[in-house]
Structure formats: structure tokens, C-alpha cells
Amino acid sequence: MSYAEYQRSELRKWKLWPKHQHLTQFSTLLENEFIHHHTRRNNLNNRLAELVRYCATTVPYYRAAFAQHDIDVQSFSGMDNLKILPIIDRATIKDNSDQLQSTQLPVDQSLYGFASTSGSTGQPIKVLHTDLSIMWFSILKQREYRSWGFNPAHAMAVVRPAVDLPRPSGELINAKSSFTLGGWQYVDRYFQTGDMVMLPDTSGTDYIVEWLQGQSASYIMAMAAVLEQIALGFTNTEHRSKLVSAVSISQQLTNGMRSLVEQHVAPSVHQNYGLNEIGLVAMQCPESGQYHVHNENCLIEIVDSNGEPCEPGKPGKLLVTALQNLAMPLLRYDTDDLAEYPSEQCPCGRSMQSFMNLQGRYRRTAHLPAGTWDYWDGLLRVFGQASAEEMSTIKQYQLHQLAADNFSLKLKVDGTISQTLKTKIHQKWRAVAKGKPAKLTILELDKIEQPGKKFQNFISDVTPQD
């Protein structure tokens, strides 16, 4: 059986709701994974050329940028011309949010609303999406589950920050409070699935392990650092995990972390790569570990410090161009992550763009002193709920744990931090402490030093950094 045939057999496990029985896009999506390389490149060239002309016509920022760089959009032919377009980053979006929005959507599309980034490197940015770009998230999420061999009839556990979980009552759910959705979030829009059980990741390692043992879930989804916490929790109990597969999200999973999770949580660990600004970008293939790009939704480039394409095996900046979101198109968006083009084609036979050796931000929490995670979660809540005015001078932040009871919060500021925000930080810090709060020193800096290749918004002197 070829890999494509195997994937067709996996798709047959997925049962559409009766009202969606007529849909063919999921089988089309599967077949599109294995089209000829030349066909894929032609499709991407045509879509990209069409998008660039759309941006020149309806998006003020690009109209001005193309004129400034003397770019003739009518002669723009596709991927070979990408490097003539300017690269944008988070600061570009923050400073030009209104100008990056289209003034005229196609008549068959409508606005959905804004998606906000986590704000891990400073003030969160917001990107306006269409209903279509949001719909693609559900469609591509099913592709990932199908590619990883997940059985949709089984239950899935989700352990995430409370701010990222649904809010049945309209309020953030508290630690150690769980709830159940009657289907897998996003894909249950189209398919019949098992339950999805959810728990905040601040519930404590021992409680999470005990809670998982009481569930019938086959799969778990959590941030990489939380999966590592859970793995260590299982090593300290007589219980053995019943989970079959784990999905690591939002953070880099190091080789050491993966080994620990595979040994103690689930024998099969999967990762994807996505951005709130773009949607789902790529999924990691079990056959090779390469990330296959969802080229229906976006395309990628890997470039060096001069903006030139990197050779296979050479790390460079990962740039992403969104192909579906016409409300606020992002061309050549610098993700602030590093990756490499693979030297060989994946044995699965997919022709999608691919990358490997992703180097993104990550936090290690499993080895941290008790209470550290509560401080970090409290800080994120303050920043997430602060007003735009309160966050306006903060360009970047980093929490540095110097010792179990001593932290410094480094703020890269343009001006002076809001006194109201500073008060909120100290109030939350005291509120989350179990007993006497750890020392917190707030430092206002012109620059936050970056010892490695990647900026990390949390660092600790009491945790390993493999």
C-alpha cells in the first residue's frame, strides 16, 4: 500500500455530519498533498501573482510600499519574484495595522474579526481575518489529525492556559476545574468525533496526572513544557499513562523533552506549526520529522541575513506569506523563527513545501520550583488584560528567574512604563503567591540581551536549557 493509499484509508474513518455529506474538499485536500511538484509550483505562482495584484489594488500599505520599491505588479510572476517584495514583521503590523487592511473584500467574502497574538515579545498584535481564513483552520486541523492516524471516534484531552480554553460561562475557568465539549474543537464543525475534555495547565502536575487517569482519552494536546511536566509527574507515580498520542503545540519540543514524553506520556508525539497571524502553517510528518506546509493556506521561504534563499541544510529566517486572508494580507512575514530546507524529499511522497529543524521560542517549566508557573501565568494575564494605552510603551518583555524566590521582569520600553500597569503587575504577583511572594524587580531597559539565537520570554537559572 502506498502512503497516499494509506491516507485514503485513514480518511474513511472520518464521518461527516449529514448536512455536510456533499462536501468533497477533504478528499480533494488529501489528493492535493501528492500532486506533481511542477503542478504545485504553478498553482502557487498563479495564486501569489493574483494576491500581489490584489494587495496593490486594495491594501494601502502595499500600494505605497510597491511604489516606493518601484515594483511592477503586472509583471510579477510568482515565487521567483518574491525577494523583490519587502519583508514585514511584528513591528510593521503594529505600526501599520489600519493601512494593512484591505479597503474592498471580494463580494463572496466577509469579515470574521481580529485574532490576537500571545504578546510573548511585547504588546500583542491583532490581525483581521475573514470567515474564509478562519474556516481553513478547521479544514487543515482535520488534515493534521488524519495524517497522524488519529481515530476521530476517540476522546481527546486538552491541557492549556485558561485564557486559551473556551469559556462556557463567559469567564475564565479556574485551576482544577474541567469541562467537556461534545466534539473535537474546530473539526466537529464538519465531522462526528469523540469528546474533548479540557483542564487549565495551572492545575498542578499531580492533579493533572490524576485527572488524566480518570479520563478515557486516547490523545492529549498541550504545550511542550506542560507535556514535559506531565511526563515527570508520571515518573513520580505508580500509574502508567493510557494515552496513545500527544500533540505538542505553541513551543519548541527539544529532543530531550520528546524522549521523556514518549517514554512516560504517549509513545507517539506530534507537532504542528501555526501562527495566530496566519493560521495553521505546517504539520510534522511522522515519516521523517519534516514539516509539510499547508500550501492551500500559505507558502514559506527560508532566507539568510541578506534576504537571499538559503541552501538546504542551512538555517535561516522563516518567512510566511498568507494566501487565504484577504482582509489583512501578510506578504513575507518574518516569524522570528529559524528553520532549514530539507536536503531530501520526505519518504511519504508529499509534494508540499517542507522545512525542518525549526528553532522557535520555548520555555522549560517541568524542573522549576513550585509556584513558578503561577507567577508566569499571572503575569500573562496582566499583560493580556491590560489596555492598549497601558502596553503602548512596552516593546518586549522577559521574566528572568534568578532563584526560586527571586525574579526580575525586564521590560524593553519606549518611554516610561505606565504606573497603573506596574501596580497591576505587583498586585497580581502578590495575589498568586502561596504564602510570602517571591521578590520581583521590574527593570526598564533600552535593550534586553539575547544570549542565544532565539529570544525567550521566560528564562530561568534553575532549569536546564537543552
DAMOPE-V836713 format. One record per residue. N is the residue number from 0. RES is the residue in three letters. SS is DSSP state (alpha for helix, beta for strand, coil for the rest). PHI is phi in whole degrees, -180 to 180 (none if undefined). Layout:
n={N,N}
res={RES,RES}
ss={SS,SS}
phi={PHI,PHI}
This chain:
n={0,1,2,3,4,5,6,7,8,9,10,11,12,13,14,15,16,17,18,19,20,21,22,23,24,25,26,27,28,29,30,31,32,33,34,35,36,37,38,39,40,41,42,43,44,45,46,47,48,49,50,51,52,53,54,55,56,57,58,59,60,61,62,63,64,65,66,67,68,69,70,71,72,73,74,75,76,77,78,79,80,81,82,83,84,85,86,87,88,89,90,91,92,93,94,95,96,97,98,99,100,101,102,103,104,105,106,107,108,109,110,111,112,113,114,115,116,117,118,119,120,121,122,123,124,125,126,127,128,129,130,131,132,133,134,135,136,137,138,139,140,141,142,143,144,145,146,147,148,149,150,151,152,153,154,155,156,157,158,159,160,161,162,163,164,165,166,167,168,169,170,171,172,173,174,175,176,177,178,179,180,181,182,183,184,185,186,187,188,189,190,191,192,193,194,195,196,197,198,199,200,201,202,203,204,205,206,207,208,209,210,211,212,213,214,215,216,217,218,219,220,221,222,223,224,225,226,227,228,229,230,231,232,233,234,235,236,237,238,239,240,241,242,243,244,245,246,247,248,249,250,251,252,253,254,255,256,257,258,259,260,261,262,263,264,265,266,267,268,269,270,271,272,273,274,275,276,277,278,279,280,281,282,283,284,285,286,287,288,289,290,291,292,293,294,295,296,297,298,299,300,301,302,303,304,305,306,307,308,309,310,311,312,313,314,315,316,317,318,319,320,321,322,323,324,325,326,327,328,329,330,331,332,333,334,335,336,337,338,339,340,341,342,343,344,345,346,347,348,349,350,351,352,353,354,355,356,357,358,359,360,361,362,363,364,365,366,367,368,369,370,371,372,373,374,375,376,377,378,379,380,381,382,383,384,385,386,387,388,389,390,391,392,393,394,395,396,397,398,399,400,401,402,403,404,405,406,407,408,409,410,411,412,413,414,415,416,417,418,419,420,421,422,423,424,425,426,427,428,429,430,431,432,433,434,435,436,437,438,439,440,441,442,443,444,445,446,447,448,449,450,451,452,453,454,455,456,457,458,459,460,461,462,463,464,465}
res={MET,SER,TYR,ALA,GLU,TYR,GLN,ARG,SER,GLU,LEU,ARG,LYS,TRP,LYS,LEU,TRP,PRO,LYS,HIS,GLN,HIS,LEU,THR,GLN,PHE,SER,THR,LEU,LEU,GLU,ASN,GLU,PHE,ILE,HIS,HIS,HIS,THR,ARG,ARG,ASN,ASN,LEU,ASN,ASN,ARG,LEU,ALA,GLU,LEU,VAL,ARG,TYR,CYS,ALA,THR,THR,VAL,PRO,TYR,TYR,ARG,ALA,ALA,PHE,ALA,GLN,HIS,ASP,ILE,ASP,VAL,GLN,SER,PHE,SER,GLY,MET,ASP,ASN,LEU,LYS,ILE,LEU,PRO,ILE,ILE,ASP,ARG,ALA,THR,ILE,LYS,ASP,ASN,SER,ASP,GLN,LEU,GLN,SER,THR,GLN,LEU,PRO,VAL,ASP,GLN,SER,LEU,TYR,GLY,PHE,ALA,SER,THR,SER,GLY,SER,THR,GLY,GLN,PRO,ILE,LYS,VAL,LEU,HIS,THR,ASP,LEU,SER,ILE,MET,TRP,PHE,SER,ILE,LEU,LYS,GLN,ARG,GLU,TYR,ARG,SER,TRP,GLY,PHE,ASN,PRO,ALA,HIS,ALA,MET,ALA,VAL,VAL,ARG,PRO,ALA,VAL,ASP,LEU,PRO,ARG,PRO,SER,GLY,GLU,LEU,ILE,ASN,ALA,LYS,SER,SER,PHE,THR,LEU,GLY,GLY,TRP,GLN,TYR,VAL,ASP,ARG,TYR,PHE,GLN,THR,GLY,ASP,MET,VAL,MET,LEU,PRO,ASP,THR,SER,GLY,THR,ASP,TYR,ILE,VAL,GLU,TRP,LEU,GLN,GLY,GLN,SER,ALA,SER,TYR,ILE,MET,ALA,MET,ALA,ALA,VAL,LEU,GLU,GLN,ILE,ALA,LEU,GLY,PHE,THR,ASN,THR,GLU,HIS,ARG,SER,LYS,LEU,VAL,SER,ALA,VAL,SER,ILE,SER,GLN,GLN,LEU,THR,ASN,GLY,MET,ARG,SER,LEU,VAL,GLU,GLN,HIS,VAL,ALA,PRO,SER,VAL,HIS,GLN,ASN,TYR,GLY,LEU,ASN,GLU,ILE,GLY,LEU,VAL,ALA,MET,GLN,CYS,PRO,GLU,SER,GLY,GLN,TYR,HIS,VAL,HIS,ASN,GLU,ASN,CYS,LEU,ILE,GLU,ILE,VAL,ASP,SER,ASN,GLY,GLU,PRO,CYS,GLU,PRO,GLY,LYS,PRO,GLY,LYS,LEU,LEU,VAL,THR,ALA,LEU,GLN,ASN,LEU,ALA,MET,PRO,LEU,LEU,ARG,TYR,ASP,THR,ASP,ASP,LEU,ALA,GLU,TYR,PRO,SER,GLU,GLN,CYS,PRO,CYS,GLY,ARG,SER,MET,GLN,SER,PHE,MET,ASN,LEU,GLN,GLY,ARG,TYR,ARG,ARG,THR,ALA,HIS,LEU,PRO,ALA,GLY,THR,TRP,ASP,TYR,TRP,ASP,GLY,LEU,LEU,ARG,VAL,PHE,GLY,GLN,ALA,SER,ALA,GLU,GLU,MET,SER,THR,ILE,LYS,GLN,TYR,GLN,LEU,HIS,GLN,LEU,ALA,ALA,ASP,ASN,PHE,SER,LEU,LYS,LEU,LYS,VAL,ASP,GLY,THR,ILE,SER,GLN,THR,LEU,LYS,THR,LYS,ILE,HIS,GLN,LYS,TRP,ARG,ALA,VAL,ALA,LYS,GLY,LYS,PRO,ALA,LYS,LEU,THR,ILE,LEU,GLU,LEU,ASP,LYS,ILE,GLU,GLN,PRO,GLY,LYS,LYS,PHE,GLN,ASN,PHE,ILE,SER,ASP,VAL,THR,PRO,GLN,ASP}
ss={coil,coil,alpha,alpha,alpha,alpha,alpha,alpha,alpha,alpha,alpha,coil,coil,coil,coil,beta,coil,alpha,alpha,alpha,coil,coil,coil,coil,alpha,alpha,alpha,alpha,alpha,alpha,alpha,alpha,coil,coil,coil,coil,alpha,alpha,alpha,alpha,alpha,alpha,alpha,alpha,alpha,alpha,alpha,alpha,alpha,alpha,alpha,alpha,alpha,alpha,alpha,alpha,alpha,alpha,beta,alpha,alpha,alpha,alpha,alpha,alpha,alpha,alpha,alpha,coil,coil,coil,coil,alpha,alpha,alpha,coil,coil,coil,alpha,alpha,alpha,alpha,alpha,alpha,coil,coil,coil,beta,coil,alpha,alpha,alpha,alpha,alpha,alpha,coil,coil,coil,coil,coil,coil,beta,coil,coil,coil,coil,coil,coil,coil,coil,beta,beta,beta,beta,beta,beta,coil,coil,coil,coil,coil,coil,coil,coil,coil,beta,beta,beta,beta,beta,alpha,alpha,alpha,alpha,alpha,alpha,alpha,alpha,alpha,alpha,alpha,alpha,alpha,alpha,alpha,alpha,alpha,coil,coil,coil,coil,coil,coil,coil,beta,beta,beta,beta,beta,beta,coil,alpha,alpha,alpha,coil,coil,coil,coil,coil,coil,coil,coil,coil,coil,coil,coil,coil,beta,beta,beta,beta,coil,coil,coil,coil,coil,alpha,alpha,alpha,coil,beta,coil,coil,coil,coil,beta,beta,beta,beta,beta,coil,coil,coil,coil,alpha,alpha,alpha,alpha,alpha,alpha,alpha,alpha,alpha,coil,coil,coil,beta,beta,beta,beta,beta,beta,beta,alpha,alpha,alpha,alpha,alpha,alpha,alpha,alpha,alpha,alpha,alpha,alpha,coil,coil,coil,coil,coil,coil,coil,coil,coil,beta,beta,beta,beta,beta,coil,coil,coil,coil,coil,alpha,alpha,alpha,alpha,alpha,alpha,alpha,alpha,alpha,alpha,coil,coil,coil,beta,beta,beta,beta,beta,beta,beta,beta,coil,coil,coil,beta,beta,beta,beta,beta,beta,coil,coil,coil,coil,coil,coil,beta,beta,beta,coil,coil,coil,coil,beta,beta,beta,beta,beta,beta,coil,coil,coil,coil,coil,beta,coil,coil,coil,coil,coil,coil,beta,beta,beta,beta,beta,beta,beta,coil,coil,coil,coil,coil,coil,coil,coil,coil,coil,beta,beta,beta,beta,beta,beta,beta,beta,coil,coil,coil,coil,coil,coil,coil,coil,coil,coil,coil,coil,coil,beta,beta,beta,beta,beta,beta,coil,coil,coil,coil,coil,coil,coil,coil,coil,coil,coil,coil,alpha,alpha,alpha,alpha,alpha,alpha,alpha,alpha,alpha,alpha,alpha,alpha,alpha,alpha,coil,coil,alpha,alpha,alpha,alpha,coil,coil,beta,beta,beta,beta,beta,beta,beta,beta,beta,beta,coil,coil,beta,beta,beta,beta,beta,beta,beta,beta,coil,coil,coil,coil,coil,alpha,alpha,alpha,alpha,alpha,alpha,alpha,alpha,alpha,alpha,alpha,alpha,alpha,alpha,coil,coil,coil,coil,coil,coil,beta,beta,beta,beta,beta,beta,beta,coil,coil,coil,coil,coil,coil,coil,coil,coil,coil,coil,coil,beta,beta,beta,coil,coil,coil,coil,coil,coil}
phi={none,-72,-66,-64,-66,-61,-67,-64,-68,-66,-62,-67,-74,-92,-105,-69,-63,-51,-71,-113,-60,-80,-70,-118,-67,-75,-73,-63,-60,-63,-62,-67,-68,-118,-69,-64,-56,-65,-64,-62,-64,-62,-62,-67,-60,-65,-66,-67,-62,-63,-67,-63,-66,-62,-63,-65,-89,-118,-114,-56,-60,-72,-59,-72,-66,-65,-67,-63,-95,55,-94,-90,-69,-70,-97,-69,-108,138,-63,-67,-100,-56,-69,-81,-85,-69,-84,-114,-139,-60,-63,-60,-66,-61,-84,-132,-55,-66,-71,-85,-88,-67,-89,-156,-74,-57,-64,-92,-123,-139,-76,-100,144,-95,-111,-110,-78,-71,77,-68,-116,139,-63,-59,-108,-118,-123,-78,-118,-99,-59,-67,-66,-72,-60,-63,-61,-64,-64,-75,-63,-65,-58,-63,-60,-65,-65,-88,78,-73,-91,-66,-78,-88,-90,-128,-99,-127,-122,-140,-58,-57,-67,-100,-95,-58,-122,-55,-97,91,-112,-61,-79,-86,-56,69,-109,-118,-151,-123,-97,-80,-176,-71,-52,81,-77,-70,-63,-115,-120,-82,-136,-74,-75,-124,-103,-128,-148,-63,-79,-93,-77,95,-59,-61,-67,-61,-61,-63,-63,-61,-65,-89,-100,-103,-72,-95,-130,-135,-123,-163,-65,-55,-65,-71,-60,-65,-57,-63,-59,-67,-63,-69,-71,-101,-137,-80,-75,-113,-66,-98,-74,-97,-141,-125,-114,-95,-127,71,-137,-72,-102,-73,-60,-65,-66,-60,-60,-66,-67,-63,-77,-119,-109,-154,-69,-122,-121,-124,-138,-125,-139,-145,-138,-59,-69,-116,110,-73,-104,-158,-126,-84,-86,-65,-75,-137,86,-69,-95,-96,-82,-76,-71,-69,-102,-164,-134,-124,-134,-125,-126,-86,-65,-97,83,-90,-59,-81,-74,-53,88,-104,-69,-158,-67,-93,-107,-128,-112,-80,-105,-108,-91,-88,-73,-149,-64,-116,-104,55,-81,-78,-76,68,-117,-112,-157,-134,-73,-72,-83,-131,-71,-64,-65,-70,89,-68,-102,-63,-53,-140,-145,-150,50,-66,-120,-118,-70,-150,-123,-103,-127,-64,-98,-78,-60,-56,94,-60,-63,-66,-61,-64,-62,-63,-64,-62,-65,-62,-66,-68,-101,-70,-76,-61,-66,-66,-94,-62,-93,-90,-101,-166,-144,-152,-96,-116,-91,-85,-157,-57,-121,-147,-129,-126,-104,-93,-120,-83,-123,-113,114,-128,-67,-61,-64,-63,-65,-61,-64,-63,-62,-66,-64,-66,-59,-70,-69,-86,-68,-98,99,-69,-70,-67,-68,-129,-112,-96,-113,-100,-125,-81,-153,-101,-63,-126,-69,-106,-73,-117,-72,-120,-84,-138,-132,-139,-85,-120,-139,-68,-126,-72}
